[in-house]
Amino acid sequence: MKIINIVFCLLFVLFAGLQYNDPDPYVWMPIYLYSAVLCGLAARNRFYPKLYILGIVVYLAYAIYKLVDQNGVIDWFTKHNAENLAETMKATKPWIEETREFFGLAICIALLAINYFVAKSAARRGVR
């Protein structure tokens, strides 16, 4: 788990840096940096289950919004035939940006959930 957390800590910092030119970096930089900090702490065996739950709840609410939004994931899948999201780095169509953001949130949620369960498992075994 330590290596996974180190890798994702670095990736989330990179993702946050790439948001600098995004139309809404004030939203996405904190999202990725929050996940980076928690992965970095987990790599040092410091787990904060309440912070994982907070992140999961906030990210999940935002992901649901991105799923059902007018230009969201459902729109991309049904009206645009799941068009290639990685064709170019520039998101020329709104559903591409929304769908990419959804998957970014899904990655954050997955890592926070994994760390939450690892922390709970360690607490049950009496390991800190």
PyMOL commands that place a pseudoatom at each C-alpha (Angstrom):
pseudoatom trace, name=CA, resn=MET, resi=1, chain=A, elem=C, hetatm=0, pos=[0.000, 0.000, 0.000]
pseudoatom trace, name=CA, resn=LYS, resi=2, chain=A, elem=C, hetatm=0, pos=[2.889, 2.338, 0.727]
pseudoatom trace, name=CA, resn=ILE, resi=3, chain=A, elem=C, hetatm=0, pos=[4.099, 2.328, -2.884]
pseudoatom trace, name=CA, resn=ILE, resi=4, chain=A, elem=C, hetatm=0, pos=[0.583, 2.835, -4.239]
pseudoatom trace, name=CA, resn=ASN, resi=5, chain=A, elem=C, hetatm=0, pos=[0.082, 5.824, -1.952]
pseudoatom trace, name=CA, resn=ILE, resi=6, chain=A, elem=C, hetatm=0, pos=[3.435, 7.344, -2.919]
pseudoatom trace, name=CA, resn=VAL, resi=7, chain=A, elem=C, hetatm=0, pos=[2.672, 6.921, -6.623]
pseudoatom trace, name=CA, resn=PHE, resi=8, chain=A, elem=C, hetatm=0, pos=[-0.801, 8.434, -6.295]
pseudoatom trace, name=CA, resn=CYS, resi=9, chain=A, elem=C, hetatm=0, pos=[0.447, 11.228, -4.054]
pseudoatom trace, name=CA, resn=LEU, resi=10, chain=A, elem=C, hetatm=0, pos=[2.858, 12.236, -6.826]
pseudoatom trace, name=CA, resn=LEU, resi=11, chain=A, elem=C, hetatm=0, pos=[0.212, 11.768, -9.519]
pseudoatom trace, name=CA, resn=PHE, resi=12, chain=A, elem=C, hetatm=0, pos=[-2.318, 13.894, -7.656]
pseudoatom trace, name=CA, resn=VAL, resi=13, chain=A, elem=C, hetatm=0, pos=[0.265, 16.668, -7.247]
pseudoatom trace, name=CA, resn=LEU, resi=14, chain=A, elem=C, hetatm=0, pos=[0.937, 16.427, -10.986]
pseudoatom trace, name=CA, resn=PHE, resi=15, chain=A, elem=C, hetatm=0, pos=[-2.801, 16.480, -11.733]
pseudoatom trace, name=CA, resn=ALA, resi=16, chain=A, elem=C, hetatm=0, pos=[-3.190, 19.567, -9.541]
pseudoatom trace, name=CA, resn=GLY, resi=17, chain=A, elem=C, hetatm=0, pos=[-0.366, 21.295, -11.404]
pseudoatom trace, name=CA, resn=LEU, resi=18, chain=A, elem=C, hetatm=0, pos=[-1.966, 20.489, -14.745]
pseudoatom trace, name=CA, resn=GLN, resi=19, chain=A, elem=C, hetatm=0, pos=[-5.122, 22.268, -13.603]
pseudoatom trace, name=CA, resn=TYR, resi=20, chain=A, elem=C, hetatm=0, pos=[-3.328, 25.614, -13.635]
pseudoatom trace, name=CA, resn=ASN, resi=21, chain=A, elem=C, hetatm=0, pos=[-4.591, 26.393, -17.160]
pseudoatom trace, name=CA, resn=ASP, resi=22, chain=A, elem=C, hetatm=0, pos=[-8.026, 24.886, -16.557]
pseudoatom trace, name=CA, resn=PRO, resi=23, chain=A, elem=C, hetatm=0, pos=[-11.060, 27.211, -16.584]
pseudoatom trace, name=CA, resn=ASP, resi=24, chain=A, elem=C, hetatm=0, pos=[-11.712, 26.342, -12.905]
pseudoatom trace, name=CA, resn=PRO, resi=25, chain=A, elem=C, hetatm=0, pos=[-8.351, 25.614, -11.216]
pseudoatom trace, name=CA, resn=TYR, resi=26, chain=A, elem=C, hetatm=0, pos=[-9.706, 26.920, -7.897]
pseudoatom trace, name=CA, resn=VAL, resi=27, chain=A, elem=C, hetatm=0, pos=[-11.979, 23.847, -7.820]
pseudoatom trace, name=CA, resn=TRP, resi=28, chain=A, elem=C, hetatm=0, pos=[-9.683, 21.151, -9.172]
pseudoatom trace, name=CA, resn=MET, resi=29, chain=A, elem=C, hetatm=0, pos=[-6.370, 22.040, -7.579]
pseudoatom trace, name=CA, resn=PRO, resi=30, chain=A, elem=C, hetatm=0, pos=[-7.774, 21.632, -4.032]
pseudoatom trace, name=CA, resn=ILE, resi=31, chain=A, elem=C, hetatm=0, pos=[-9.545, 18.406, -5.022]
pseudoatom trace, name=CA, resn=TYR, resi=32, chain=A, elem=C, hetatm=0, pos=[-6.330, 16.801, -6.222]
pseudoatom trace, name=CA, resn=LEU, resi=33, chain=A, elem=C, hetatm=0, pos=[-4.147, 18.308, -3.486]
pseudoatom trace, name=CA, resn=TYR, resi=34, chain=A, elem=C, hetatm=0, pos=[-6.501, 17.041, -0.761]
pseudoatom trace, name=CA, resn=SER, resi=35, chain=A, elem=C, hetatm=0, pos=[-6.156, 13.531, -2.172]
pseudoatom trace, name=CA, resn=ALA, resi=36, chain=A, elem=C, hetatm=0, pos=[-2.379, 13.981, -2.538]
pseudoatom trace, name=CA, resn=VAL, resi=37, chain=A, elem=C, hetatm=0, pos=[-1.958, 15.002, 1.085]
pseudoatom trace, name=CA, resn=LEU, resi=38, chain=A, elem=C, hetatm=0, pos=[-4.035, 12.091, 2.359]
pseudoatom trace, name=CA, resn=CYS, resi=39, chain=A, elem=C, hetatm=0, pos=[-2.130, 9.605, 0.161]
pseudoatom trace, name=CA, resn=GLY, resi=40, chain=A, elem=C, hetatm=0, pos=[1.166, 11.094, 1.332]
pseudoatom trace, name=CA, resn=LEU, resi=41, chain=A, elem=C, hetatm=0, pos=[0.133, 10.729, 4.951]
pseudoatom trace, name=CA, resn=ALA, resi=42, chain=A, elem=C, hetatm=0, pos=[-1.074, 7.162, 4.346]
pseudoatom trace, name=CA, resn=ALA, resi=43, chain=A, elem=C, hetatm=0, pos=[2.303, 6.331, 2.801]
pseudoatom trace, name=CA, resn=ARG, resi=44, chain=A, elem=C, hetatm=0, pos=[3.773, 7.318, 6.178]
pseudoatom trace, name=CA, resn=ASN, resi=45, chain=A, elem=C, hetatm=0, pos=[1.217, 5.092, 7.990]
pseudoatom trace, name=CA, resn=ARG, resi=46, chain=A, elem=C, hetatm=0, pos=[-0.846, 8.036, 9.154]
pseudoatom trace, name=CA, resn=PHE, resi=47, chain=A, elem=C, hetatm=0, pos=[-4.481, 7.354, 8.471]
pseudoatom trace, name=CA, resn=TYR, resi=48, chain=A, elem=C, hetatm=0, pos=[-7.405, 9.728, 8.974]
pseudoatom trace, name=CA, resn=PRO, resi=49, chain=A, elem=C, hetatm=0, pos=[-10.681, 7.861, 8.360]
pseudoatom trace, name=CA, resn=LYS, resi=50, chain=A, elem=C, hetatm=0, pos=[-12.876, 10.908, 9.058]
pseudoatom trace, name=CA, resn=LEU, resi=51, chain=A, elem=C, hetatm=0, pos=[-11.006, 12.917, 6.422]
pseudoatom trace, name=CA, resn=TYR, resi=52, chain=A, elem=C, hetatm=0, pos=[-11.394, 10.045, 3.944]
pseudoatom trace, name=CA, resn=ILE, resi=53, chain=A, elem=C, hetatm=0, pos=[-15.150, 9.988, 4.569]
pseudoatom trace, name=CA, resn=LEU, resi=54, chain=A, elem=C, hetatm=0, pos=[-15.347, 13.784, 4.168]
pseudoatom trace, name=CA, resn=GLY, resi=55, chain=A, elem=C, hetatm=0, pos=[-13.504, 13.612, 0.847]
pseudoatom trace, name=CA, resn=ILE, resi=56, chain=A, elem=C, hetatm=0, pos=[-15.550, 10.672, -0.384]
pseudoatom trace, name=CA, resn=VAL, resi=57, chain=A, elem=C, hetatm=0, pos=[-18.860, 12.387, 0.453]
pseudoatom trace, name=CA, resn=VAL, resi=58, chain=A, elem=C, hetatm=0, pos=[-17.882, 15.692, -1.191]
pseudoatom trace, name=CA, resn=TYR, resi=59, chain=A, elem=C, hetatm=0, pos=[-16.340, 14.036, -4.249]
pseudoatom trace, name=CA, resn=LEU, resi=60, chain=A, elem=C, hetatm=0, pos=[-19.260, 11.633, -4.603]
pseudoatom trace, name=CA, resn=ALA, resi=61, chain=A, elem=C, hetatm=0, pos=[-21.774, 14.497, -4.550]
pseudoatom trace, name=CA, resn=TYR, resi=62, chain=A, elem=C, hetatm=0, pos=[-19.773, 16.342, -7.199]
pseudoatom trace, name=CA, resn=ALA, resi=63, chain=A, elem=C, hetatm=0, pos=[-19.370, 13.145, -9.258]
pseudoatom trace, name=CA, resn=ILE, resi=64, chain=A, elem=C, hetatm=0, pos=[-23.137, 12.587, -9.234]
pseudoatom trace, name=CA, resn=TYR, resi=65, chain=A, elem=C, hetatm=0, pos=[-23.574, 16.141, -10.488]
pseudoatom trace, name=CA, resn=LYS, resi=66, chain=A, elem=C, hetatm=0, pos=[-21.015, 15.447, -13.271]
pseudoatom trace, name=CA, resn=LEU, resi=67, chain=A, elem=C, hetatm=0, pos=[-22.877, 12.244, -14.107]
pseudoatom trace, name=CA, resn=VAL, resi=68, chain=A, elem=C, hetatm=0, pos=[-26.309, 13.809, -14.613]
pseudoatom trace, name=CA, resn=ASP, resi=69, chain=A, elem=C, hetatm=0, pos=[-25.311, 17.313, -15.737]
pseudoatom trace, name=CA, resn=GLN, resi=70, chain=A, elem=C, hetatm=0, pos=[-26.618, 18.505, -19.113]
pseudoatom trace, name=CA, resn=ASN, resi=71, chain=A, elem=C, hetatm=0, pos=[-23.169, 17.862, -20.625]
pseudoatom trace, name=CA, resn=GLY, resi=72, chain=A, elem=C, hetatm=0, pos=[-22.215, 15.110, -18.196]
pseudoatom trace, name=CA, resn=VAL, resi=73, chain=A, elem=C, hetatm=0, pos=[-21.280, 11.470, -18.442]
pseudoatom trace, name=CA, resn=ILE, resi=74, chain=A, elem=C, hetatm=0, pos=[-24.771, 10.230, -19.296]
pseudoatom trace, name=CA, resn=ASP, resi=75, chain=A, elem=C, hetatm=0, pos=[-24.988, 12.804, -22.083]
pseudoatom trace, name=CA, resn=TRP, resi=76, chain=A, elem=C, hetatm=0, pos=[-21.539, 11.775, -23.385]
pseudoatom trace, name=CA, resn=PHE, resi=77, chain=A, elem=C, hetatm=0, pos=[-22.519, 8.107, -23.327]
pseudoatom trace, name=CA, resn=THR, resi=78, chain=A, elem=C, hetatm=0, pos=[-26.030, 8.350, -24.795]
pseudoatom trace, name=CA, resn=LYS, resi=79, chain=A, elem=C, hetatm=0, pos=[-25.957, 11.320, -27.179]
pseudoatom trace, name=CA, resn=HIS, resi=80, chain=A, elem=C, hetatm=0, pos=[-22.336, 11.268, -28.260]
pseudoatom trace, name=CA, resn=ASN, resi=81, chain=A, elem=C, hetatm=0, pos=[-21.768, 7.496, -28.485]
pseudoatom trace, name=CA, resn=ALA, resi=82, chain=A, elem=C, hetatm=0, pos=[-19.040, 7.496, -25.822]
pseudoatom trace, name=CA, resn=GLU, resi=83, chain=A, elem=C, hetatm=0, pos=[-16.781, 9.572, -28.063]
pseudoatom trace, name=CA, resn=ASN, resi=84, chain=A, elem=C, hetatm=0, pos=[-13.034, 9.185, -27.484]
pseudoatom trace, name=CA, resn=LEU, resi=85, chain=A, elem=C, hetatm=0, pos=[-12.032, 11.324, -24.485]
pseudoatom trace, name=CA, resn=ALA, resi=86, chain=A, elem=C, hetatm=0, pos=[-8.296, 11.065, -25.071]
pseudoatom trace, name=CA, resn=GLU, resi=87, chain=A, elem=C, hetatm=0, pos=[-8.149, 12.026, -28.731]
pseudoatom trace, name=CA, resn=THR, resi=88, chain=A, elem=C, hetatm=0, pos=[-6.620, 15.404, -27.867]
pseudoatom trace, name=CA, resn=MET, resi=89, chain=A, elem=C, hetatm=0, pos=[-5.621, 17.044, -24.612]
pseudoatom trace, name=CA, resn=LYS, resi=90, chain=A, elem=C, hetatm=0, pos=[-7.781, 20.081, -25.351]
pseudoatom trace, name=CA, resn=ALA, resi=91, chain=A, elem=C, hetatm=0, pos=[-11.397, 19.449, -24.451]
pseudoatom trace, name=CA, resn=THR, resi=92, chain=A, elem=C, hetatm=0, pos=[-13.154, 20.946, -27.459]
pseudoatom trace, name=CA, resn=LYS, resi=93, chain=A, elem=C, hetatm=0, pos=[-16.617, 19.802, -26.413]
pseudoatom trace, name=CA, resn=PRO, resi=94, chain=A, elem=C, hetatm=0, pos=[-18.226, 20.355, -23.008]
pseudoatom trace, name=CA, resn=TRP, resi=95, chain=A, elem=C, hetatm=0, pos=[-19.131, 16.707, -22.432]
pseudoatom trace, name=CA, resn=ILE, resi=96, chain=A, elem=C, hetatm=0, pos=[-15.484, 15.717, -22.834]
pseudoatom trace, name=CA, resn=GLU, resi=97, chain=A, elem=C, hetatm=0, pos=[-14.386, 18.040, -20.004]
pseudoatom trace, name=CA, resn=GLU, resi=98, chain=A, elem=C, hetatm=0, pos=[-17.262, 16.990, -17.746]
pseudoatom trace, name=CA, resn=THR, resi=99, chain=A, elem=C, hetatm=0, pos=[-16.626, 13.292, -18.321]
pseudoatom trace, name=CA, resn=ARG, resi=100, chain=A, elem=C, hetatm=0, pos=[-12.891, 13.607, -17.717]
pseudoatom trace, name=CA, resn=GLU, resi=101, chain=A, elem=C, hetatm=0, pos=[-13.633, 15.450, -14.482]
pseudoatom trace, name=CA, resn=PHE, resi=102, chain=A, elem=C, hetatm=0, pos=[-16.019, 12.679, -13.451]
pseudoatom trace, name=CA, resn=PHE, resi=103, chain=A, elem=C, hetatm=0, pos=[-13.307, 10.061, -13.909]
pseudoatom trace, name=CA, resn=GLY, resi=104, chain=A, elem=C, hetatm=0, pos=[-10.818, 12.225, -11.988]
pseudoatom trace, name=CA, resn=LEU, resi=105, chain=A, elem=C, hetatm=0, pos=[-13.260, 12.282, -9.096]
pseudoatom trace, name=CA, resn=ALA, resi=106, chain=A, elem=C, hetatm=0, pos=[-13.747, 8.516, -9.398]
pseudoatom trace, name=CA, resn=ILE, resi=107, chain=A, elem=C, hetatm=0, pos=[-9.988, 7.984, -9.042]
pseudoatom trace, name=CA, resn=CYS, resi=108, chain=A, elem=C, hetatm=0, pos=[-9.890, 10.200, -5.944]
pseudoatom trace, name=CA, resn=ILE, resi=109, chain=A, elem=C, hetatm=0, pos=[-12.881, 8.414, -4.423]
pseudoatom trace, name=CA, resn=ALA, resi=110, chain=A, elem=C, hetatm=0, pos=[-11.330, 4.993, -5.080]
pseudoatom trace, name=CA, resn=LEU, resi=111, chain=A, elem=C, hetatm=0, pos=[-8.033, 5.888, -3.396]
pseudoatom trace, name=CA, resn=LEU, resi=112, chain=A, elem=C, hetatm=0, pos=[-9.719, 7.497, -0.402]
pseudoatom trace, name=CA, resn=ALA, resi=113, chain=A, elem=C, hetatm=0, pos=[-11.995, 4.469, -0.028]
pseudoatom trace, name=CA, resn=ILE, resi=114, chain=A, elem=C, hetatm=0, pos=[-9.060, 2.055, -0.205]
pseudoatom trace, name=CA, resn=ASN, resi=115, chain=A, elem=C, hetatm=0, pos=[-7.176, 4.028, 2.437]
pseudoatom trace, name=CA, resn=TYR, resi=116, chain=A, elem=C, hetatm=0, pos=[-10.303, 4.195, 4.587]
pseudoatom trace, name=CA, resn=PHE, resi=117, chain=A, elem=C, hetatm=0, pos=[-10.672, 0.404, 4.562]
pseudoatom trace, name=CA, resn=VAL, resi=118, chain=A, elem=C, hetatm=0, pos=[-6.958, -0.119, 5.167]
pseudoatom trace, name=CA, resn=ALA, resi=119, chain=A, elem=C, hetatm=0, pos=[-7.136, 2.252, 8.143]
pseudoatom trace, name=CA, resn=LYS, resi=120, chain=A, elem=C, hetatm=0, pos=[-10.210, 0.521, 9.551]
pseudoatom trace, name=CA, resn=SER, resi=121, chain=A, elem=C, hetatm=0, pos=[-8.608, -2.895, 9.093]
pseudoatom trace, name=CA, resn=ALA, resi=122, chain=A, elem=C, hetatm=0, pos=[-5.423, -1.740, 10.830]
pseudoatom trace, name=CA, resn=ALA, resi=123, chain=A, elem=C, hetatm=0, pos=[-7.464, -0.252, 13.692]
pseudoatom trace, name=CA, resn=ARG, resi=124, chain=A, elem=C, hetatm=0, pos=[-9.301, -3.565, 14.169]
pseudoatom trace, name=CA, resn=ARG, resi=125, chain=A, elem=C, hetatm=0, pos=[-5.996, -5.407, 14.357]
pseudoatom trace, name=CA, resn=GLY, resi=126, chain=A, elem=C, hetatm=0, pos=[-4.644, -2.803, 16.784]
pseudoatom trace, name=CA, resn=VAL, resi=127, chain=A, elem=C, hetatm=0, pos=[-1.975, -1.609, 14.338]
pseudoatom trace, name=CA, resn=ARG, resi=128, chain=A, elem=C, hetatm=0, pos=[-1.290, 2.068, 13.879]
for i in range(1, 128): cmd.bond("trace and resi %d" % i, "trace and resi %d" % (i + 1))
show_as sticks, trace
zoom trace
